[in-house]
Amino acid sequence: MKKLSLIFLSMLSALFLFTASLMAQEEGTTKDKNTNTTEESVKNDTKEEVKTEVKEEAKKELTEHESATKEDSNINHVEKVYEKEEVSKLKGKPRSYTDGYNTYVNDKVKFELFDIDNVMKDTVFYKIDEGKEQKYTEPFTISEEGNHVIYYYSVDKMGNKEEVKSLNVTVDKTAPEITVTITAPFSKTGEVIYASDKFSYGYSIEGKDNIVGVSSIEYAPEGKEFTEYVKPFTINSLEPVKISVVSEDKVGNVTKKYKTKIIDENGNILSESLEEIKITVDKTAPTVEIKADKEFYKKEKLNIASKAYKYTITAADTESGVKSIYYRIDSKSEFILYTGEIMFTSNGHHKIEAIAKDKVGNVSKTAVLDVFVDVIPANTNIKMVTE
């Protein structure tokens, strides 16, 4: 009996040790799980913080985008967004452009800095060019035109400083320069520029932007809709046609101001100005006259002349001026350019016809001079009178 009791106690002791071992193993496992759970919790908290920040940034960007979209919805066409000044920039329209190497912006673009940290972010610093470093608090713009460098970095709560980053940008706040060239047989007398009412006006438009480049040019003859300028065009009109021009560069600077250049048909520049150039329509043709250097003899209303007579042709024009005189003899040829005196050496009836053109193309009425040229000497006979 005593032996059985000892066996029972021995078994009971072994069972106790086994149970204690199991409990210790389970406690260790639970501890490991708790440790893992704590680390995972920290990671999750960090991720949630980052996600929250990203969401906030995205929400902010969305709000700004919606605001910009709402503002843009009030802008139907570029040509409707001018300020009262002749040269203006598109209002409320931040815009950037890159050619693959350089980044261009207008002076309405805002620069926003934000940082993401694995544990806890703190402060962002920046400076523009060689300016003073400052703490970032809100989006900023750069108003000075030209090339700039933005330097920026952040420092987190633990004092870890990020390496300085930089962004090169070129600010363009100047609208393109536009030149409208009008070509026709213009003429200038003194300060007055004349044009005819019977020819076509050739128009060409050139845009120049010294920084980012021209994005578009549109034009509209008076009373018509705007259309994109592609190549020179011609307008047939009884008088010069006023046109409106809209040009935009690649970052949204817009102008409707242009310089007008007046060129005659020979390529000579008669005038160029940012102000409106007055063009006077010359509807009056020249007058032309044919004269002999001596008085004619008259016989039955016929002009009689010898071969010694010399004939000159003159023309006058009170507006644009005489450009050239043309003539022909006896209707036997086309009109040719008059260069000097005309003489006849053959006997009989002759006719001189002359016309003149002024400097804008008006043609005179034809002047005509009929003359009988007598080059045959008289035939003298002798008669004896006996009575």
Summary of the structure (lengths in Angstrom):
residues: 387
radius of gyration: 47.9
end to end distance: 221.3
largest distance: 221.3
contacts: 997
relative contact order: 0.10
helix: 19%
strand: 37%
